[in-house]
Amino acid sequence: MNPFEDMRLFCQVMESGSFTAAAEQLGLSKQFVSRRLIQLEDRLGVRLLNRSTRRLDITPLGQSYYESALRLLGEVEQVEQGIAGQNSEPRGTLRLSAPLSFAMAHLGCLLPLFLQRHPLVSVEVDLSDRPVDLIGEGYDLVLRIGTLEDSTLIARRIASIPRVYCASPDYLARHGTPLLPDDLADHDCLPYGHGRQVQWRFKGKVQALSVSGRMRVNNGELLRDTAIAGLGVTYLPTFIVGDALKDGRLVSILDDFAPDPLTLSAVYPQHRQSSRPVQALVEFLRERLASGC
């Protein structure tokens, strides 16, 4: 019986989604993996997984065990790296989650540079705008934009992200240029999201605006392209609309009422704060984004 090996096995099953996938990744038989987890449940005296022919469902106790196992395994990894004298050079696999639009704008050029700088590190990247469960889903590091909820997670500021109101020159020529936030009530708005009302911020003040535009979408690139096509005013981060503003396809408006920038944060569990790959990537992103990359 090796409790740490059982923990690793259980975590692999959770991250892979099935006994078969976990067995293939570990180079073991499916029967061996299944038998070990049954023995683990018998030893603990609890059910960790509800098994069916189609999928595995984790029980509440299983979720608690999974989160604790990830934390303990992370601490063991740090101890082993320190004893082996390997903490001077980052190594290992780093599981990263990042917002889709931001990743497409920046990570495509930054991650290859990071991997060239640290040849012993590999990265698994999940691109999603949904709020992921960092610990429950087994991420080492998550990039998040905006206000963070209070939690036991550690958050480090990476960069500031300005936002602008903008529209195409053609749209403004046809409908006029809004001079005050209230003027937007007479314009077609292209909001991010699917609610009947959206909240757009002006100089620290939140104002709910009734949506009068013809499109609502939860993707910034599609909103940008719709604004470029002349269908309304949109409100987006500069990493999405920056190029269109530079070449004149979009024009910024209401600049005197520009809201405070958003904050891009790196968020990770407490047990990963000494992880060399995590800290190396955080410092690398802060360095490169500060230089404008």
C-alpha positions as CSV (number, residue, x, y, z in Angstrom):
1,M,0.0,0.0,0.0
2,N,1.4,3.4,-1.1
3,P,-1.0,6.3,-0.2
4,F,0.8,8.8,-2.4
5,E,0.7,6.4,-5.4
6,D,-3.0,5.9,-4.8
7,M,-3.5,9.7,-4.7
8,R,-1.6,10.1,-8.0
9,L,-3.7,7.3,-9.6
10,F,-7.0,8.8,-8.4
11,C,-6.0,12.3,-9.6
12,Q,-5.0,10.9,-13.0
13,V,-8.4,9.2,-13.3
14,M,-10.1,12.5,-12.5
15,E,-8.1,14.5,-14.9
16,S,-8.4,12.0,-17.7
17,G,-12.1,11.4,-17.2
18,S,-12.0,7.6,-17.3
19,F,-10.2,4.5,-16.1
20,T,-9.2,3.7,-19.7
21,A,-7.7,7.1,-20.5
22,A,-5.8,7.1,-17.2
23,A,-4.5,3.6,-17.7
24,E,-3.2,4.5,-21.2
25,Q,-1.4,7.6,-19.9
26,L,0.1,5.7,-17.0
27,G,1.0,2.6,-19.0
28,L,-1.1,0.4,-16.9
29,S,-4.1,-1.9,-17.5
30,K,-7.6,-0.6,-17.0
31,Q,-8.3,-3.5,-14.6
32,F,-5.3,-2.7,-12.5
33,V,-6.4,1.0,-12.2
34,S,-10.0,0.0,-11.3
35,R,-8.9,-2.5,-8.8
36,R,-6.5,0.0,-7.1
37,L,-9.3,2.6,-6.7
38,I,-11.7,0.0,-5.3
39,Q,-9.0,-0.9,-2.7
40,L,-8.5,2.8,-2.0
41,E,-12.3,3.2,-1.3
42,D,-12.3,0.1,0.8
43,R,-9.4,1.4,2.9
44,L,-11.0,4.8,3.4
45,G,-14.5,3.3,3.9
46,V,-16.1,5.8,1.6
47,R,-17.3,5.9,-2.0
48,L,-15.2,8.3,-4.0
49,L,-16.7,7.8,-7.5
50,N,-20.2,6.8,-8.8
51,R,-19.5,4.5,-11.7
52,S,-21.8,4.0,-14.7
53,T,-21.3,2.6,-18.1
54,R,-21.0,6.0,-19.6
55,R,-19.1,8.2,-17.2
56,L,-17.6,8.7,-13.8
57,D,-19.3,11.0,-11.3
58,I,-17.2,12.2,-8.3
59,T,-19.0,12.1,-4.9
60,P,-18.7,15.1,-2.5
61,L,-16.2,13.0,-0.4
62,G,-14.4,12.2,-3.6
63,Q,-14.1,15.9,-4.5
64,S,-12.7,16.7,-1.0
65,Y,-10.2,13.8,-1.4
66,Y,-9.2,15.0,-4.8
67,E,-8.5,18.6,-3.7
68,S,-6.6,17.5,-0.7
69,A,-4.6,15.0,-2.8
70,L,-3.6,17.7,-5.3
71,R,-2.4,19.9,-2.5
72,L,-0.4,17.2,-0.8
73,L,1.1,15.9,-4.1
74,G,2.1,19.5,-4.9
75,E,3.9,19.8,-1.6
76,V,5.6,16.5,-2.1
77,E,6.8,17.6,-5.5
78,Q,8.2,20.8,-4.1
79,V,10.1,18.9,-1.3
80,E,11.5,16.4,-3.9
81,Q,12.6,19.2,-6.2
82,G,14.3,21.1,-3.3
83,I,16.1,18.0,-2.0
84,A,17.3,17.0,-5.5
85,G,18.6,20.5,-6.1
86,Q,16.4,21.0,-9.1
87,N,14.6,24.1,-7.9
88,S,17.0,26.4,-9.6
89,E,15.7,25.4,-13.1
90,P,12.0,25.1,-13.6
91,R,10.8,21.7,-14.8
92,G,7.6,19.7,-15.1
93,T,4.2,20.1,-16.7
94,L,2.2,23.2,-16.0
95,R,-1.6,23.1,-16.5
96,L,-2.8,26.6,-17.5
97,S,-6.3,28.0,-18.1
98,A,-6.7,31.4,-19.9
99,P,-9.4,33.6,-21.4
100,L,-9.9,32.8,-25.1
101,S,-9.6,36.3,-26.6
102,F,-6.6,37.3,-24.5
103,A,-4.8,34.0,-25.2
104,M,-5.3,34.4,-29.0
105,A,-4.0,38.0,-28.8
106,H,-0.9,37.3,-26.6
107,L,-0.2,33.7,-25.6
108,G,0.4,32.6,-29.2
109,C,3.7,34.5,-29.3
110,L,4.5,34.4,-25.6
111,L,4.2,30.7,-24.7
112,P,6.7,29.6,-27.4
113,L,9.2,32.1,-26.1
114,F,8.6,30.9,-22.5
115,L,9.2,27.3,-23.5
116,Q,12.4,28.2,-25.4
117,R,13.6,29.9,-22.2
118,H,12.7,26.9,-20.0
119,P,13.3,23.7,-22.0
120,L,12.5,21.4,-19.1
121,V,8.9,22.8,-18.8
122,S,5.9,21.7,-20.8
123,V,2.5,23.5,-20.8
124,E,-1.0,22.2,-21.2
125,V,-3.4,25.1,-22.0
126,D,-7.1,25.2,-21.8
127,L,-8.7,28.3,-23.4
128,S,-12.1,29.2,-21.9
129,D,-14.0,32.3,-20.8
130,R,-15.9,30.4,-18.2
131,P,-14.9,30.6,-14.5
132,V,-13.0,27.4,-14.0
133,D,-12.6,25.5,-10.7
134,L,-8.9,25.8,-10.3
135,I,-8.4,23.2,-7.7
136,G,-11.3,20.9,-8.6
137,E,-10.2,20.7,-12.3
138,G,-6.5,20.4,-11.5
139,Y,-5.1,23.6,-12.9
140,D,-1.7,24.9,-11.6
141,L,-2.4,28.5,-12.8
142,V,-5.3,30.4,-14.2
143,L,-5.3,33.8,-15.9
144,R,-8.3,35.9,-15.0
145,I,-9.4,39.4,-16.1
146,G,-11.4,41.7,-13.8
147,T,-12.4,41.7,-10.2
148,L,-11.6,38.5,-8.3
149,E,-13.8,36.9,-5.6
150,D,-12.3,36.5,-2.1
151,S,-10.9,33.1,-1.7
152,T,-8.0,31.1,-0.3
153,L,-6.3,31.3,-3.7
154,I,-3.3,33.5,-4.4
155,A,-3.6,36.2,-7.0
156,R,-0.8,38.3,-8.5
157,R,-1.3,41.2,-10.8
158,I,0.1,40.7,-14.2
159,A,-0.9,43.7,-16.2
160,S,-3.6,46.4,-16.7
161,I,-6.0,46.1,-19.6
162,P,-7.6,49.4,-20.9
163,R,-11.1,49.3,-22.3
164,V,-12.6,51.6,-24.9
165,Y,-15.9,52.5,-26.4
166,C,-15.6,52.5,-30.1
167,A,-17.5,52.4,-33.4
168,S,-16.7,52.4,-37.1
169,P,-16.3,55.8,-39.0
170,D,-19.2,54.8,-41.2
171,Y,-21.5,54.2,-38.3
172,L,-20.6,57.5,-36.7
173,A,-21.0,59.4,-39.9
174,R,-24.6,57.9,-40.2
175,H,-25.6,58.2,-36.6
176,G,-23.5,60.9,-35.1
177,T,-20.8,60.7,-32.4
178,P,-22.0,60.2,-28.7
179,L,-20.6,63.0,-26.5
180,L,-22.0,61.8,-23.2
181,P,-22.7,58.4,-21.8
182,D,-26.4,59.1,-21.8
183,D,-26.2,59.6,-25.6
184,L,-25.8,55.9,-26.0
185,A,-29.5,55.4,-25.4
186,D,-30.0,56.7,-28.9
187,H,-27.5,54.4,-30.5
188,D,-27.2,50.7,-31.4
189,C,-25.1,49.0,-28.7
190,L,-23.1,45.8,-29.2
191,P,-22.7,44.4,-25.6
192,Y,-20.7,41.5,-24.4
193,G,-23.2,38.9,-22.9
194,H,-26.7,37.9,-23.3
195,G,-28.7,39.9,-20.7
196,R,-31.6,42.2,-21.5
197,Q,-29.5,45.0,-19.8
198,V,-25.8,45.5,-19.7
199,Q,-23.7,47.5,-17.3
200,W,-21.1,49.7,-18.9
201,R,-18.7,51.7,-16.6
202,F,-17.9,55.3,-16.9
203,K,-15.3,56.9,-14.6
204,G,-16.1,54.5,-11.8
205,K,-19.8,54.8,-12.2
206,V,-21.9,51.8,-13.2
207,Q,-24.8,52.7,-15.4
208,A,-27.4,50.1,-16.7
209,L,-28.2,50.7,-20.3
210,S,-31.1,49.2,-22.1
211,V,-29.8,47.2,-25.1
212,S,-31.1,48.5,-28.4
213,G,-28.5,46.9,-30.7
214,R,-29.3,43.9,-33.0
215,M,-26.6,41.6,-31.7
216,R,-25.5,40.3,-28.3
217,V,-22.6,37.8,-28.1
218,N,-20.1,36.4,-25.6
219,N,-17.1,36.7,-27.9
220,G,-15.1,39.9,-28.2
221,E,-13.7,39.2,-31.7
222,L,-17.2,38.8,-33.2
223,L,-18.3,42.0,-31.5
224,R,-15.3,43.8,-32.9
225,D,-16.0,42.6,-36.4
226,T,-19.6,43.6,-36.1
227,A,-18.7,47.1,-35.0
228,I,-16.2,47.3,-37.9
229,A,-19.1,46.4,-40.2
230,G,-20.9,49.5,-39.0
231,L,-23.7,47.9,-36.9
232,G,-23.1,49.9,-33.6
233,V,-21.1,51.0,-30.6
234,T,-19.1,48.4,-28.6
235,Y,-17.1,48.4,-25.4
236,L,-14.1,46.1,-25.4
237,P,-10.5,45.7,-24.1
238,T,-7.8,47.2,-26.3
239,F,-6.1,43.8,-26.8
240,I,-9.2,43.0,-29.0
241,V,-9.7,46.3,-30.8
242,G,-6.2,47.8,-30.7
243,D,-5.3,47.0,-34.3
244,A,-8.6,48.2,-35.6
245,L,-8.2,51.5,-33.8
246,K,-4.7,51.9,-35.1
247,D,-5.6,51.4,-38.8
248,G,-8.8,53.4,-38.6
249,R,-11.4,50.7,-38.9
250,L,-12.7,51.7,-35.5
251,V,-12.7,55.1,-33.7
252,S,-12.7,55.5,-30.0
253,I,-15.4,57.6,-28.5
254,L,-16.3,59.0,-25.0
255,D,-12.6,59.1,-24.2
256,D,-13.2,61.7,-21.4
257,F,-15.3,59.1,-19.7
258,A,-12.9,56.2,-20.1
259,P,-13.3,53.6,-17.3
260,D,-10.5,52.3,-15.1
261,P,-8.5,49.5,-16.7
262,L,-9.2,45.9,-16.0
263,T,-6.6,43.9,-14.1
264,L,-5.1,40.7,-15.5
265,S,-4.2,38.4,-12.6
266,A,-2.4,35.1,-12.3
267,V,-4.3,32.9,-9.8
268,Y,-3.0,29.7,-8.3
269,P,-3.5,27.6,-5.2
270,Q,-1.4,28.1,-2.1
271,H,0.3,24.8,-2.5
272,R,1.7,26.0,-5.8
273,Q,3.2,29.2,-4.6
274,S,6.7,27.6,-4.5
275,S,6.3,25.8,-7.8
276,R,9.2,26.9,-10.1
277,P,7.2,26.5,-13.3
278,V,4.3,28.6,-12.0
279,Q,6.5,31.3,-10.7
280,A,8.6,31.3,-13.8
281,L,5.6,31.8,-16.1
282,V,4.1,34.5,-13.8
283,E,7.3,36.5,-13.9
284,F,7.8,35.9,-17.6
285,L,4.2,37.2,-18.4
286,R,4.7,40.3,-16.1
287,E,8.0,41.1,-17.8
288,R,6.8,40.7,-21.4
289,L,3.4,42.3,-21.0
290,A,5.0,45.3,-19.3
291,S,7.1,45.7,-22.4
292,G,4.1,45.8,-24.6
293,C,4.2,42.3,-26.1
